[in-house]
């Protein structure tokens, strides 16, 4: 294990969207990532809250200019702006207001040992999905599932990849498990599952998913 390390954003594995700094630097005490967009108007931090993780989060605009929305309040955020969100239930997000904007984010749950969340495995596996490499994406989701067997999003994404690869039985099994564990997506509206839409088992699972959402 290296005792210390220095990188620049330009040296980091740079792709538009997620720059996985925690993984790159092997940070173990807290989550840290950077987010990059090319154009003004692009969402650089998707609107979200951290209620499920309990994380406090810090955001730093390290390149460009952004407009944050935090708990409904608008915050102009030129380069060098630091925003700290203590309450995990507060919704936050940001849109770039200039080209080539990068925002660094860091977070962890106060008083708890940090462990990477299932989200990180989902995000990593989505990279080959975006290029159409569904088998590599499935391999990534399977790695996440081995670590987080009860995460519904990973199971749902596994089902999507399996449907795209023509693995009907696996897709049905994992989709059913994802719905049982509380997956929120609408299978009938998901194009990745289009090959299953005439399947009676799929229709039943999709109906259960929609019923659960209506009861929630």
C-alpha positions in Angstrom: 0.0 0.0 0.0 1.4 3.4 -1.0 1.7 5.8 1.9 0.8 8.8 -0.2 0.0 9.8 -3.7 -0.5 12.8 -5.9 -2.7 13.0 -9.1 -4.2 15.8 -11.1 -7.6 15.7 -12.7 -6.0 15.6 -16.1 -3.9 12.6 -15.1 -6.9 10.8 -13.6 -8.8 8.3 -15.8 -10.9 11.0 -17.3 -14.3 10.4 -18.8 -17.3 12.6 -19.0 -19.6 11.9 -16.1 -18.0 9.9 -13.3 -14.3 10.2 -12.4 -13.8 7.4 -9.8 -11.2 9.0 -7.5 -11.9 6.8 -4.5 -11.1 3.7 -6.6 -8.2 5.4 -8.3 -6.5 6.4 -5.1 -7.7 3.5 -3.0 -9.3 5.8 -0.4 -10.8 3.8 2.4 -12.0 6.3 5.0 -14.6 8.2 2.9 -16.2 8.3 -0.5 -14.7 10.8 -3.0 -15.4 11.2 -6.7 -15.4 13.9 -9.3 -18.0 14.6 -11.9 -17.3 16.1 -15.3 -19.6 17.5 -18.0 -18.7 19.0 -21.4 -21.5 21.6 -22.0 -23.2 24.3 -20.2 -26.7 23.1 -19.2 -25.6 19.5 -18.5 -26.4 18.1 -15.1 -23.1 17.7 -13.3 -24.5 16.4 -10.0 -27.8 14.6 -10.5 -30.6 15.6 -8.1 -30.6 13.2 -5.2 -30.6 12.8 -1.4 -28.5 10.6 0.8 -31.2 9.4 3.2 -30.4 5.7 2.5 -26.7 6.1 3.2 -26.8 8.7 6.0 -23.8 10.5 4.4 -22.8 14.1 4.9 -21.5 15.4 1.6 -19.1 18.1 0.5 -19.0 19.5 -3.0 -16.2 21.7 -4.5 -16.3 23.3 -7.9 -12.8 22.7 -9.2 -13.3 23.7 -12.9 -15.9 25.8 -14.7 -19.1 27.1 -13.1 -22.3 25.5 -11.7 -25.7 26.3 -10.4 -26.6 24.2 -7.4 -30.1 23.6 -6.0 -30.0 22.6 -2.3 -33.3 22.1 -0.4 -35.0 24.2 -3.1 -32.5 27.1 -2.8 -30.5 28.2 -5.8 -26.7 28.6 -5.2 -24.5 30.2 -7.8 -21.2 28.2 -7.7 -18.2 29.6 -9.6 -14.8 27.8 -9.4 -13.6 27.5 -5.8 -17.2 27.3 -4.3 -17.5 24.8 -1.5 -21.0 23.5 -0.5 -21.5 21.2 2.5 -24.8 19.3 3.0 -25.0 17.9 6.5 -28.6 16.6 6.4 -28.8 13.4 4.3 -32.5 14.0 3.6 -31.9 17.3 1.8 -32.2 17.0 -2.0 -29.3 18.5 -3.9 -28.1 18.7 -7.5 -26.2 20.9 -9.8 -26.2 22.0 -13.5 -23.1 23.3 -15.3 -23.4 27.0 -16.4 -20.1 26.9 -18.3 -18.5 24.3 -20.5 -15.9 21.8 -19.1 -17.2 21.9 -15.5 -15.9 19.5 -12.9 -17.3 19.1 -9.3 -15.5 17.1 -6.7 -17.7 15.3 -4.1 -16.7 13.7 -0.8 -18.9 12.0 1.8 -19.3 9.5 4.6 -21.6 8.7 7.5 -20.6 10.4 10.8 -19.4 8.0 13.5 -19.5 4.9 11.2 -16.7 3.0 9.5 -16.8 3.7 5.8 -17.6 1.0 3.3 -18.1 1.6 -0.5 -21.8 1.4 -1.4 -23.5 -0.7 -4.0 -23.8 2.5 -6.1 -20.1 2.4 -6.9 -20.3 -1.1 -8.4 -23.4 -0.1 -10.4 -21.6 3.0 -11.7 -18.5 1.1 -12.7 -20.6 -1.6 -14.5 -22.6 1.0 -16.4 -19.5 2.2 -18.3 -19.3 -0.8 -20.6 -23.1 -0.8 -20.9 -23.0 2.7 -22.5 -20.7 1.3 -25.2 -22.9 -1.7 -25.9 -20.6 -4.2 -24.2 -23.4 -5.9 -22.2 -21.4 -9.0 -21.3 -18.7 -6.9 -19.6 -21.5 -4.8 -17.9 -23.1 -8.0 -16.6 -19.7 -9.3 -15.3 -19.4 -6.0 -13.3 -23.0 -6.2 -11.9 -22.3 -9.8 -10.9 -19.2 -8.7 -9.0 -21.4 -6.1 -7.2 -24.0 -8.7 -6.5 -21.5 -11.0 -4.9 -20.7 -8.2 -2.4 -24.2 -6.9 -2.0 -26.6 -9.8 -2.6 -29.7 -7.9 -1.3 -29.2 -4.7 -3.4 -32.3 -4.5 -5.7 -30.7 -2.1 -8.2 -27.8 -4.4 -8.9 -30.2 -7.3 -9.4 -32.4 -5.2 -11.6 -29.5 -4.2 -13.8 -28.3 -7.8 -14.0 -31.7 -8.7 -15.3 -31.5 -6.0 -17.9 -28.1 -7.2 -19.2 -29.3 -10.8 -19.3 -32.4 -9.8 -21.3 -30.2 -7.9 -23.7 -28.0 -11.0 -24.0 -30.9 -13.4 -24.6 -30.6 -15.1 -21.2 -34.3 -15.3 -20.5 -34.4 -17.5 -17.4 -31.7 -15.6 -15.6 -33.3 -12.3 -16.4 -36.7 -13.4 -15.1 -35.1 -14.8 -11.9 -33.1 -11.7 -11.1 -35.9 -9.3 -12.1 -38.3 -11.1 -9.7 -35.7 -11.0 -6.9 -35.1 -7.3 -7.5 -38.9 -6.5 -7.3 -39.2 -8.5 -4.1 -36.3 -6.5 -2.6 -37.9 -3.2 -3.5 -36.6 -2.2 -7.0 -38.5 1.0 -8.0 -38.1 0.9 -11.8 -41.0 0.1 -14.1 -40.0 -3.0 -16.1 -42.7 -2.4 -18.7 -41.2 1.0 -19.6 -37.6 -0.3 -19.8 -36.3 -0.8 -23.3 -33.6 -3.1 -22.0 -36.3 -5.6 -21.1 -38.2 -5.3 -24.4 -37.4 -8.9 -25.4 -39.4 -10.1 -22.4 -42.6 -8.0 -22.8 -44.6 -10.9 -24.3 -43.5 -13.3 -21.6 -46.2 -14.2 -19.1 -43.8 -14.5 -16.1 -42.4 -11.1 -17.0 -45.8 -9.5 -17.2 -46.7 -10.9 -13.8 -43.5 -9.5 -12.3 -44.0 -6.1 -13.9 -47.5 -6.0 -12.6 -46.3 -6.8 -9.0 -43.6 -4.0 -9.4 -46.2 -1.5 -10.4 -48.6 -2.6 -7.6 -45.7 -2.1 -5.1 -45.0 1.4 -6.3 -48.6 2.4 -6.0 -48.7 1.1 -2.4 -45.5 2.9 -1.5 
